Amino acid sequence: MSADVVTRREAVLGATALRKRGRPRPTPYQVWGGLFWLVMTLVYWRIPLCCDAGQHAAVVERLRADLLHPRHPMADLPGAGSPYYSPYAVAEGAFARLTGLGGWAVVRLAGPVNLLVLLTGIGRFTRVLTPRRAAPVLCLFAMVLLWGTERAWWSGYLGLMSMTGNLGYPSTFAIGLAFWAWALTARRAAGTGGLVRFVGPGGLGSWWGYAGLGVLYGLILLVHPITSIAAVLGGVAFVAARQRGRRPAVVCRWLLAGAVALLVAYAWPYFDVFALTGDRSVDAMHEQLYDRMPGHFWLALTGLPALWLRGLRARRGEGHGWRDPLVLMFALECAVVAYGWVSGHYTYGRILGLTLVPLQFALGVELAEPRPWGPWRRLLGGVAAAGALTGFLTVQAGAVVPRSLDPVGFAQPPRWPTYDWAARYIRPGEAVIADGYYSVHLLAGYGPDLAAPAWPDPALAESERLRRLTAVRAYLAPSSTRAERVAIASRYHARWLLLTRWRPVPEEATVVAWSRETGEVLARIGPGAGSRTGAAAGTDAGAKGDAGAGSRP
């Protein structure tokens, strides 16, 4: 046999072997992460949107109407200076204009997109902590299960239950970007790149990489400012733990990244993010974050032994001693949370959800250690499994177990009513006086304005918002006169009333619709109204449906 024939045969066999070895196989995280994405997307689409979703849908509606100069998200006022008009929201508004979709539909569609950013960020972040293939899966389930035994339902809290309502929020997108930023920061600090490098003389590509990282941090700052605090602290922890050199050039590159982040935030034309540092209008509502910390978070302490061990390990290739990035991240974030409590600036407590990440991920990495396990790791695994099961059964199970298939009676996600029935009559931009808790949080998401916005917003002075709330209460007071009500409605250009079933309809208003679900009544005020009295309207409404739901006092 000739030598060339042997060579050709070896080449063919080698190519075949390479093809077999090169056949792509999904990793455990791709399998479990993909399944998690599918399940949570279906759950998110199954449950009616509630809570802050009305505000975010309202933002999309205002941007759909005017992308460059949107009005205030909830009031008939200019929207200049509102931090809700972030790059994330503007992208949603542009999408809504291109597709013709409404704000609620866009927020609904944002859920799986945000979840994809989050899951890919978790996978990338875990890989800089350990190469163990099971680690991302364990970290993901620790993150969604190890919280507490009381439901924690806040924007930026990504337990399994809260995900059913929060996936479409900007905070979820920002947290996903934070995981990406931490992973890229760690790789760059370790000298392994992580961003696309441009070939150029004098190592210019490295400078471009740091500038790109700065853009990412600047974007997080604009999308969700409170999340950016935790993101920056995590980045600082990784730089302090893993930066190999302290040469002036290295320092200058990190300074470049910080300068670019600040420049990106400063150049954003819709609002001044730096003006938010002195805004205390939402501190009072966040005080309860500190009051209920034990019940919300105690199961996450399961990861404290793993984090402690990371800090105690000597430098043996994978260990970083007390300069371990997760240890530093946890210490820095706890310091900020403590500052929020001591200073009364309770809004800083919003990073509590990300403060748990070092605990949860240290535990996931530790339990990804290949077997056989020693006694202490078996004990840690048993405690972690018990904690996850406890969190699932007490709080999280209702997120994924429908009530129709629930043999136990797990606590379910909140189910708020919808206001499509009222939005059919109210044109976008028309102002409404409402007295229901659900209506003042959701109605603006359909396009109408509120005489008194439900949430503080720097675009509207807090003193003015409180005056509007006082005026609405005066309008709805039983002792108010017709002249007083007409004056208040005229002052705030109110054309509609949306009243709960126990509130009498003023004599000058005309009932045009009512909700069979909640018994709420929509009434028109202004010219041509007042042809029907509140009592007559309530009697008619009660005759159309359930006596209890439609009856009026």
N, C-alpha and C positions, 0 to 999 in steps of 0.2 A: 504494500500500500504506500502510495507516494506521500511525501511530507505535506504537500498542499492539501490533499484530501483530509488528512488527520487534522490539520489546522482548521479547515472549514467545519469539520464535524465538531471539534471542541468549541468553536465559536457558536455553532448552533445550540449545542447543549448549554453553554454558558448563558446565552440569551434567554433560553427557556427558563433556566433556573432563576435568572434575574426577574423575569416576568412573574414567576410564582412568588418570589420574595417581595416584589413591589406591589402586589395586590393590596389595595387599601382595606384596612380593617378599622371599624369604628372603635374608638376608645370607650372605656366604661362611662366617662363623663359625657361623651357625645350621645350615648344611648340613654342614660338616665337624665341628662340635661334636656335632650330632645323630648323625652316623654314628659318631663316636668313642664316644659314650655307648652306642650300640647294640652295637658290637663289644666294648667292654670289659665291658659287662653280661653278654653271652653268655660271654665268657672267664671272668669271675669266677664265674659259675654252673657252668661246666664243670669247674673244677679243685677238688678237695677242699680244704676249709678246713684251715688248719694254724696252727701257731705260737701267736701271741697270741689267735687266734680262740677257743680253748678257754676262756680267761679271760673274754672278753667274753660268750660264750654262757653261762658260769656265772653271770655278773652278772645276765643276763636271767632265768635260771632262779630265782635267789634272789628277785628282785623280783616275778616271777610268783607265787611262793609267798607273799610278804608284801611288799606295796608300801611300807608305811610303816616297817617294822622288819626289813629283810632281814638274813639271816645273813652271815657272812664268805663271800666268793665261793668259797673252796676248802676251808674247814675247818669243823668242827662247833663254831663259836664265834660270838659276836655280831659283827655287821658294822658297828657304830657307828664312825665315823671313817674308813671306807674311801673313798679318793678315786675309786674306780670307780663309786660311786653318784652320778653327776653328773646334771644335768637331762636330758642326752641318754639316759643309761641308764634313768632313771626313765620317760622317754617310751617307750622300748623295752619296759620292763616292763609299763607300762599297756597298750600295744598287744598284748603277749603275753597278758595277762589277758583282754582283750576278744575276741581271736580264738581263744584256745586253742592258739596256735602255741608250739613249744618254742624254747629259746634259739638253737639252731643255725639254725632257719628264720628267726628274726628277724634274726640277724646276716647271713644270706644276703640277705634282702630289703633290709637297710639299705644294701647296696653301691650299687645304682643310685640310691637317694635321695641318698646322700652325694655321688656323682659328679655328680648334677644340681646340687647346691648348689655344688660346686667349679667346674663349668663355667660356670655363670651368674656366679659371683664373678669368675672369670678374665675373662669378657667385660666385666663392669662395670669391673673394675680397669684393663683395657687401654684402655678408652674415656677414662679420665681422663688417660692418658699420651699418647694420640694419637687423632685421628679417622680415621686410615687404616683402611680396611675389612679389609685383609689382615692387619693387625697381630695381632688375637686368634688367628687360625689359626697364624701363625708362632710366637707366644709359647707356645701350647699344645704344639706339636710340639717346640719347644726345651725346654720344661719336662719332657717325658716321655722325651726321647732324649739330651739332653746332660748325662750324668752322668759315668761313667767306663767302664773296660773290665773292672772287677771288679763282681760283683753286690752292690748295696747293698740289703739287705733289712731295713729297720727301719720301725717305726711312724712315720708322718710323712714317709717318703721316697716320693715319688710319681713315680719312674721307671716306665716301661711294665711292666717285670717285677714290681716290687714292688706295683704296683696290683692284680695278679692275686690277691694275698692280703690287701691292706690296705684295700680300698675299704669294707669294712663296719666299720672301726674308728672310734672317736670322733675320732682324730687327723685323719682325712680330712675329717670334718664340720667340725672346728674350723678346719682350713686353709681350707676353703671359706668359712666365716664371716670368717676373717681377710682374704681378698681383698675380701669385701663391706665390711668395716670400713675397709680402706684406701681403697677407692673413695669411700665416703661421707665419710670424714675429709677426703680431698682436695677434694671438692666443697664441703664446708662451709668449709674453710680458704680456698678461693678465692671464697667468697661466692655460690656457685651452688646452695646448698641440697643436696638429695639425700635428705632425710628428709621425711616428711609434716609440714607446718606447720599448726598450729592458729591460726585467726584470733582475735586477742584484743588488748586494749589494751596499748600500751607494748611491742609486739614480743614478747609472751609466746610466740608460736609458735616463735621462734628458740630460746628457752630449752628448750622441750619437745623440739626437735630434738637439742640437745646431750645432754639427759637420755636420749633414746632411743639415741643413739650410745654413751653410757655403759653402758646395759643390754646392748648388743651385746658390748662388750668384757668386761663382767662374765661374760656367758655363755661366751665363749671361755675365760676364766680357769677357770671351773668344769668345762667339758667336757674340756679338755686343758691343764693348767697350763703345760707347757713350751712349747706353741705360743703361749700368750698372751704370752710374753716377746718372741718375734719379732713378734707382732701389735702390741704396744705400741710396739716400736722403729720399726716401719714407720709407725705413726700419728704418732709424734713427728717422723719424717723429713718427712712430708707437711705437718705443721703448721709446722715450721721453714722449709720451702721455699716454701710457698704462702700462708701467712697474710698477708693484705694489711694488716691493721691491728694495732696493738699497744695499743689503747685499754683502759682498765681493764675495761670491760664485756666485751670479747673474752676477756681473760685469765680473767675470772670464769666465762665460759661453758665454757671448756675445763676449768677447775677443777671445775665442776659435773659435766662428763662423767666426769672421773676419780673424783670422790666417789661418783657413782652406780654406777660400775663396782665400786668397793670395797664399797659398801653391798650390792649384789646378791650379791657373793661372800660377804660376812660373814653375810648373812641366810639362806644356804642351810643347811638343818637337818641334812643327812646327814653332813657332814664339815667340818672347818676347813681351808680351802685354804691359809691363811697359815701353818699349822703345818708345811707341806711344805718351807718355805724352809730349815729346818735339818736335813732328813732326808737322810742320806748313804747309806742302805741300798742304793741301786741304782747308786751311783757306780762301783763296781768293774766291774760288767758293761758299763758304757759306755766304759771306757778304750779298748777296741778301736776305737771310732769314730775316735779320733785316730790310732791306729796304722796304719789302713788308708785314711787320707784321700786320698793321691794316686791310688790305684787306683780309688777310688769316685767321685772328683769331677773328675779333670783335664780331661775334655772340656768341662766348663762354662766353663773359662777361655777358650774360644772367644769368649765374650761380653765379655771384659775390654776389648778395644779399643773396642767400642761404648760401654761404660760410661765409659771414659776420655774418649772424645770428648764425651759428654754433660757431663762435668765441665769440659772445656776451652772449650766454646762460650760465647761472650759472650751476654748477654741480648738476644735478638733475637725476642722474642715467644714462641717455644716453648722456648728454652733458659733454664736457671736457673743457669748457671755451676757453681761448686762447691757451690751450694746445691740442686742437682738432687735430687729426693726419692730416686731410685734409688741415687745415689751415697751420700747420707747413710744410707740404709737398709743398704747393703752395709757401710759403715764401722762402723756401730753393731753390726750383727750379728757382724761379724768380731771386734770388741772383746769381745763376750760369749763367743764361742767361745774366744778367747785366754784370757780369765779362767778358763774352765772347765779349760783345760789347766794353767795356772800354779797355780791353787788346788787342783787335784786333785778338783774338783767336776765330774767328767766328764759328769754328766747334762746340763750345759748344751750339750754337743756334739750333743744331739738336735735343736737348731735348725739344724744344718748343712744339712738339706734345704731349709729356707726361706732360708738364706743364699745359695743359688744363684739364687734368684728374681730379684734385681736384674741379675745377669749374663745370665740366660736371656731376661728380658723386654726389657732394653736391646738385646740382639741382635735379637729379634723386631721391635721397633719400628724399629730402624735399617734392617732389610732390607725393611720394608714401604714404604720410600720409593719413590714412583713412578719408573719408568724415563723417560729413560735414566740409567743409573748411571755414576758416575765410576770410574776405575781402582781406587781404594782400596775402594769399596763392592763392586765385582765380586770383588776379592780376598777381602774379608770374606765375601761370599756363598759363594764356592767353599770357603773354609776351613770355614764353618759346615755346608755340605752334606757335606763330607768327614767332619767330626766326627759329624754325625747318623748318617751311614751306618756309621761305625765303631762307634758306640754301639749301633746297631740290630743289626749282624751279630755283635758280640762278646757282648752281654748281653741286649738287649731283644727280639730276634726271636722267641725261644721263647715269649714271652708270647702272641703272636697267631698263630703258625704251629703248628698241631697236629703232633704227631710223625708221624701217619699221612700228612701232606702235606709233610713236611720232607725235602728231598733232601740236606741238608747235615749235619744232626745238631746243630741249635742246642741250647744249654742250655735245659732246660725248668724251669718252676716246680716247687718241691718238691711231692711227692705223699705225704702222710702217710696212714696207715691210719685207718679209722674204728672206733669202739668201740660201735656199736649192739648188737653181739652180746653184749657184757658188760653194757650198760645195761639190757638186758631182764630181767636177774636182780636187779640192785641197785636198791633203792628210793631215791628222792631223800632225801638227808640221811644215808644210811648211809655210814660211813667205810671207806676202802679203803687198804691198804698196797700200793704199787706200786713197781716197780723199773725200769720202762722209761722211756726219754726221752720217747717219744711219749705214753704213757699218762698220765704225771704232768702233761702240758700240756693234754691233751684231755678226759680222763675227767670232770672236774668240769663240763664244759659240758653233760653229760647229766643233771645233778642230784646225783650222789653227791658226797661230801666226800673229801678226802685227809687221811690222818693227818699228812702233812708237805706243806704247800703249796709249789708250785714257785716262786712269785714272792714277793718282799717286798711287804708291805702294811702301812701305818701302823695298820690295825686290829688287827694282831698284832705284838707286839714282836719285833724281829728276833732278839733273843737267844732267845726262846721258839721261833721258827721253826727256828733252827739246832739247838736242843735236840731238836726233833721229827725233824729230818733225821738227827741222830746216833742217835736211838732207832730209826728205821727201818733204818738201816745195821746197828745191833746186832741187830735182829730177823732180818735177812736174812743175817747172817754165818753161815758154815758151822759155826762153833764154838758158836753159841748153843744153849742148852738149852731143853727144852720149857717149863720153869717161867719162864725169862726171856722167852720169846716170849709166853706167856700173860699175863704181867704187863704187857708193853708194849702188847699188843692191848687189854687191859682199861683201861689208863691213857688211851688215845686212842679208846676205844669202837670199835675196828676190827672189822668183821664179815666183811671180804672181803680176799682176796689177788689181785692181778693181776700175774703173774710172767712174765718173759721165758722163752724155751724152754730156756735153759741154767741156770736157777735151779731147784734141787730143791724140790718141794712139801713143806712140813713134815708130819710124821706126824699132827698133830692137825687137819689141814685136809682138806676133801673137794672134789675137782675137780668142777665143775658144767658148765663150758663151756670151749671153746678156739677159737682163731682159726686158720682154715686159711690166712689171709693172712700172719700174723706168727708163728704158733706159740705165742703167749702163752696162758697158762692162767688161768682164773678159778676160784678155790677159796674155799669158805666156811669160816670159822673160828668157833668158839664151840660152844654146846650142840648135840649131835647130829652134829658134824663128826668127822673122823678115822677113818671107817669104811674108807677106802681109803688106802693108802700112796702116797707120791710116785712110787715106781717103777711100781706097778701102774697108777696114773692115767696116767703117761706112756706105758706100753705100750698102754693102751686108746686113748689119743688118737692114737698113731701108727697103730693099726690102722684108724682111721676115715678117714684121709686120706693125704696125702703123707707118706712115711716121714721125709723130712728135716724138714718143717715141724712135724710133731707129735711127734717123738721127744723124750724127756726123759732127762736123765742119771740 
